[in-house]
Amino acid sequence: MAQKKLSDLREVFIVDGRRTPFLKAKGKPGPFSAVNLAVGAGQPLLARQPFEPADFDEVIIGCVMPGPDEANIARVAALRLGCGNQTPAWTVQRNCASGLQALDCAVLNIATGRSELVLAGGVEAMSHAPVLLNEKMVAWLNDWTRARTWGAKFSVLARLRPPYLQPIIGLLRGLTDPVVGLSMGQTAENLAHRFGITREQMDAFAMRSHHRLAKAQDEGWLDEIDTLYDTQGGFYQADDGLRRDTDMDKLATLKPVFDRPFGKVTAGNSAQVTDGAALLILASETAVKKWNLPVLGRVVDSQWAALEPSQMGLGPVHAVAPLLKRHRLKIDKIDFWEINEAFAAQVLACLEAWKDKKYCKEELGLNAALGEVDQERLNVDGGGVSIGHPVGASGARIVLHLLRVLQRHNARRGVASLCVGGGQGGAMLVEAA
């Protein structure tokens, strides 16, 4: 069934947005829980609005791994942000595209008239991912708690074995597809092999990501970031995964991570494990006029797609193609692109697939290649390789920054897209105000 255009419904505007610095995980829990990151992004954003936080019709936040005290993290954040007891809030999860999914849900509710003003975005504290007990240890603990006498307890204790103490790293399990049994990095290796992407191409892409982020920081182009303050007097002002001195020689020394010893995907050409949050305010035309809100841009349309999980990184290819077709747009009519950098190989594979007539015909049902994306208009201020990829937040970040880029360059139209673990892709078409 053909999907209707969002433009057939009410217009949806993005009026403002802020994000936290993205903080690289350093082997231990970071200084902020996920909900504290969400509140850290939301407080300065809401403080400068002409309306009250309780005026939101709903709050929608994407998050993959909320902590045990944050089960419906959107509701916890909404209450702490002063949105009030009467404002519904709910959390969405679509793996790496959870933040984009939150925005899409907000867009649909506004477009259909169910809401007028929505706070939406995403958050992730990947450094706080749980360390789990294995099933044998859980069963042993059950027996231990049920033992009532000292004799019974000694009997249970005698059955404890060292392998029971082997922890399960939740983040590693979460980044492995349970259907095909491949980690996300292994799916990137699949794409590198399929499209003949070399290690040098990946490393060059990664180096450029860091250099572009360095320039963006130096030029003040990341003004959507607000400073975070911890409880120990520390403060965090910028994305701290940046490696300004990255060069090809240094990247070449890194060993493959996911396919040893012959693979090409390394820590240097992959997205960083990161903590961060991004929140945006979406509004109907009625809300814009009521509060005389400024407008960053409007959401034109969005598209979700799915494909074989072992080819996960090609999700943007399958989401963008029908989105452009529905609006009769060619690739060269998109002024700027944000494609989340889960892996350098993954983004490069998407670019190759769009240029490949055979792929476009056999996989996308097109009569010709979709076209070639100008890399000078792609991720112009860096991406996940340099900025980091807090999985629940990245979708919201790329939409927010894409609108800033369009504004900065006096450009009109942009596409934000992500691959999604499990074999999916999402894309959103936006226009500047």
N, C-alpha and C positions, 0 to 999 in steps of 0.2 A: 504494500500500500504506500503510495506517495505521501511524504510528510508535508504538511502545510507549512508555509512560511510564518515565522513569528510576526512578520510585518502585516499579516492579515488580521492580527489582534491589536491590543493596545500597545503603544510604544513604551519601552522600558529604558530608563536612563540610569547611568552610573554617575552619581553626583560627587562622590568623594571616596577616599580610601587611604589607609595607612598600613604599614607593616612594621614588624620588629626587625632589628638586625638578624640575619641568619647566623647562628652560632654553631661552629663545627664541633661535633662530638669528639671528646678527647679521652675516651676509654673509661669514663666514669659518668654518673649522672650529672648533667649540666646544672647551672644555677637556677633554672626555672622549670617548673612543671608545665604541662601543656596549658592548663587553664590560666596560669599566671602569664604565659605568653599571650594568650587570647585577650586577657584583660589589659596587658601592656600595650597591645595594638589598639584596643578599643577605647581606652580612656582618653588619650589625646584627640582621637578622631571625634568622639562624641562631645568633648568639651568645647569644640569650636563650631558646633551646629546651632542653628537658631531655634531648633525644636528640642523637646525633652526626650531622654532615652525611652521613657514610657510611651512615647508616641509611635514607636515601631509597632507594626502589626505582627511581626514575628522575627525571630532570630534563627538563622540556619548556619551551622558550622560543619565543615567536613573534618573528620579526624579518623585515622586508622587505628591508633592504639591509645585511646584515653586511659588514664590510670584508674585504679580501683575506686578512687574517691571522685572520679569524673565521668561516671558511666554515661550520662547524657550531658556531655561537656558543654553543649550549647546552652542548656538551661542553667548550669552552674555559672557560666560566664555572663549570661544575660542578667541574672540576679545580681551578680557582683558589679556589673556595669550600671546598675540602677534602672534597668528596663522595667522592673516592677513585677509584682505577682501575677498581673493580668496579661502579660505578654507571652504567648506561647513560644517555645524554643525547642528545636530538635536537631539531632546530629545525623549526618549522612556519611556513608562509607562506600567509596568506589576506588579503593586502593590509591594509586598515585594521582588520580583525578578527583579525589574527594572534594577539594576546594572548588574545582570547576563545577562539580555536581551541585554543590551548595548554591553557587551563583545561578546555575541553570534552574534549580528548583525555585529560587526567588524570582527569576525572570518569568517563569511560567505562571506563578501565582499572581504576579502583578499584571501580566499580559491578559490573563483571563478575568481580572477584576476581583480576585479573592483578597488581594493585599494592595496597599498603596505605598507603603514605606517598609523596607526590609533591610536588616543588617545581616550580611552573609559573608562567608569567607572560609578560611581553613587554618588549621593549626596542627603541629606535631612536635612532640618532644622525643625524638628518636633515641636520644641518649638515656632516656628513662624507660626504654623498652624492657619488659619483664624478663627475668631469668627464672625458668620454670623447673619444677621437679619432674623427673621421669615417672612413668606409670608404676614401676616397681617400688619406687620410694613412696609414692602416694599410697599404694596398697599397704606397704609396711607401716606407715604412719597411722593408717586406719586400724591395723591390728594393734599397734602400740596404745592408741587411745582407748581401745575396747578391753585391753587387759586390765583386770581388776585387782589381781593379787600380785605380790612380789614374785612368786614363782612363775606366773604367767608372763610378767614383764621380762624376766630373765630369759624365758623361752623365746619371746619375740626378739629380744636384743641379740640373742645368739644367731638369729637368722639374718641380721643386717650384714650386707656385703658391700665392699667398696664401690662396685659399679652402680649401686643404688644412688650414690652421691653424685654421679655424673650429671651436671646441670644441662638444661636445654636452653640455648640462647634464643629467646623469642624473636629477635630481629632477624636472625639467620633463617629461622623456620618461616617467618612471615614473608621473606624475600625469595622463597622457593615455591614454585608452582606445584601443588600437590597432585595435579592430574598428569602432567608430563614429567614430573620429577626433576625439573631443571631450575636452577637459580636464575634470577633476572640477568646476571652477568653471562651465564651460559647461553641465554637466548640472544644476547648481543653478539657473542661469538658466532652463533648461527648466521646472523645477518652479515657479519663481516665476511664470512666464507661465501655466502650466497651471492653477494654483490662485489666480491673481490676488493674489499676495502683493506688497505694496508695499515700496518702499525704506524708508519710515518704519517699517513693521513689522519689517523686518530689523534696522534700526539700533536700534530700541527693544529688541529681543531681545538684541542684542550689548551694549548699554549695561547691561542688567540682568545679563548674565553677568559683566561686570566688577564691578559693584556687589556681586553676591552673593559673588564670590570675595574681595573686599576685606573684607566682613563675616566670612566664614569664617576668613580669616587673623587678623583682629582678635580674634575670639572663641575662637581656638585649636581650631577644628573640623577641622583638617587634620593631626591628630597621627599620621597614618600616614606622614608624610614624615620621612626621616632626612637629616641634613646631609651634603653631599658636600665632600670636600677635594681640591684639586688639588695638583700637585707644586711649585707656586710659592708656597705658603702661603696661597692663597685658599680661601674656603669659600662654600658656596651652601646657603641654608637654606629658601628659599621659591620658589614659581613666579614667575619674574621677567617674565612677559609681561603681568602685571596693569597696567592703566592706570586708576588710581583716579579721575583727573579726567575720564574719558570722559563726554561728554554728547552730546545729539542734535545740537547745533550743530557740534561738532567732527567727529562722524561724517558729517554732511551735506557737509562739505568734501571728502571723499575721492572720488576718481574711480573709475568702474567699471574692473575689471581684466580681465574675461574677455569682455566684449561691449561694446567701445567704439564710440561714446560713449553708447549708449542703455541699457546694462545696469544692473542694480541691485546686483550682487554686488561688493563692495569688499574691500580688505584688512581694513577695520574690522569687517565682519560675516562674516568667514571665520575658520576655525581658523588658528592660528599654526603656522608651521614650527618644530619644537621637538625637543629632545633629552630623553630620559628613560627610566626603567625602573620596572616594578612587578612584584613577585614575591609569590606566595601559597603557603601550605602547605595542601595538601588531604590528607585522611586518611579512612580507613575507621573504623567504630565500633571495630574491633579495635585499631587504632593509637591511637585516642583513649583507650581504656581502658588500654592497655599503658603509655603514657607520661603518663597523667593530664593530657591536653591540654585547654586551654580551647577553647571553640567559639564562633566569631563567628556562624556560621550554617550552613545546609546548602544544597546545590544541589538544587533540586527537579527541574528539567528544562531542556532547551535546544532550540532549533530553528534550522535554517538554511533560507534561501529564496533564490530567484533571480528576476530579472526583466530586462526589456530594458535594456541597458547605458546608454542615454541617459537613463533614469529612475532611475539608480543610487541617488539619495538616498532613495528610497522603500523601500529594503531593509527597514528596521525594520517598516514596515507589513505586509509579507508574511511576516516571521518571527514577529512578535508574535501575529498573528491565529490561526494554527493552534495556537500554544503555549497561548493562553488557552482556545481551544475544547477542546483535549484535556483540560484540567483544569476545564472548565466554570466558568470565571471571567469575570466582567464587568470592564470597565476600572475601574469604581469600587471593585473589590475589591483593587486594587493600591495599596498605601499610598504608595510612592515609586517614582519612575522616574529612570533615568539613560539618556538618549539622547545618544550622542556628537554634539557640535556640530561636524560637519565644516563646515557652513555654516548660518547662521541660517535661510536660505531652506529648506534641506533639512529641518531639524527642524520648522519651521512647516508645511511641506508634509505631513509625516507626520501632524501633528495634524489638518490639514484632511482628509486622506484617510480617517482613521478616523471622522470625523464625516459623511462623504459617503456617503449611501445608495447612490447610483449606482456610485461607485467600489468600495465594499465588495461590491456585488452582482456587477458585471461583472468585477472584477479578483481578488476574494478568494473569490467563490462563496458569499457570505453572504446571508441573507434580509433583513438590516437593517444599518444603520450600526453599527460596532463600539462607538462612543461617544466621549465627549470626555474628554481627559486634563486634570485640574486642573493648570494651570501653576505653582501654588504648591507642587506636589509633584513638580515636574520639575526636575532639575539644580539643586537648592536651594542648592548652594555653588559655582555656576558650572560651566562646561564648556569644551569645546575652543576656543571663541572667546577666552576669557580665560586659561584654564590652558595651552592648547596641545594639539597632537595629534601626538605622536610615534607614527607609524602602527602600529608593532609593539606598542606599550605600552598604547594607550588602552583596549583591551578589558579588560585586566587591571585597569587603574586604576578604570574605572567599576564593576566588580564589587566590588572592595575598598572603594571609597568608599560604594557603595550599602549595604553591610553596616554600615558605620560610621553612616550616616544612620539606618538602621532601629534600630540600637542606641541612638542618641542620642534618638530620638523614641519609644522603647519601642513601635515598630511591628513588624508581623509580616512583611509580604510586599512584595517589590520585583522590578522587571524592569529589566535592563540590556540595551541594544540598540545596534547600530551599522549604518550603511550601509557597503557594501563596494564599492570600485572594481571595475568589470567587471560591475556589476549583480547584487549579492547583498546579503543581510542576515542578521544573526545576532541571537539574543536568548537570554537566560538568566533563568530564574525562580529566585529565591532566597528563603529564609525565615530570619529572624533566630533565634538560639538561644533 
